Amino acid sequence: RTDRSRPAARRDAPSGGRPPGAPPRPPRPHPPPPAGGPAAAGGPGEADAAGPLLAALVPAVRRRVGATPVLEPSEEVRLNLLRLVGGPVLGRGPPAALAGFAGDLVPILCKGLEDAYHDVKKEACAGVVALSARVPAAALEEHAEAVLRAVCANAKHAHSKVRLALLP
């Protein structure tokens, strides 16, 4: 007996031993990153591989959310762009490559701190913490005033989670 309410591709696909109507299997977790960070994953060539990716990604994100006025109208897209910058880019990018893009990353994070959406502000706070932890202080020195001004403006924010996100 075939079920005509399901598409043909699903009807012909093997069920994998799961009864009809059973909940889908949870996705498989990704393997943990290798010990020692991204340099351990790819060795000395990791920074070379990250350079072209950062060169394409960071200026594109800056055009959408780091410019005045902010071109991206959707707060969810702004949030996800800051999650992209704050997570994989700042968390795994080689510090030497990130230092070269500090002039693009700082306006992205400062605009995030000025955003009206509180979740974007929290992601931007996490990004500032990650940037200051990964990039040498000398590379951020010329941007310190702009970052400090944006961070201090959020010290009186109505949401306590935003204020707490300012603290590393």
Secondary structure by P-SEA (a helix, b strand, c coil): cccccccccccccccccccccccccccccccccccccccccccccccccaaaaaaacaaaaaacccccccccccaaaaaaaaaaaaccccccccaaaaaaaaaaaaaaaaaaaacccaaaaaaaaaaaaaaaacccccccccaaaaaaaaaaaacccccaaaaaaacc
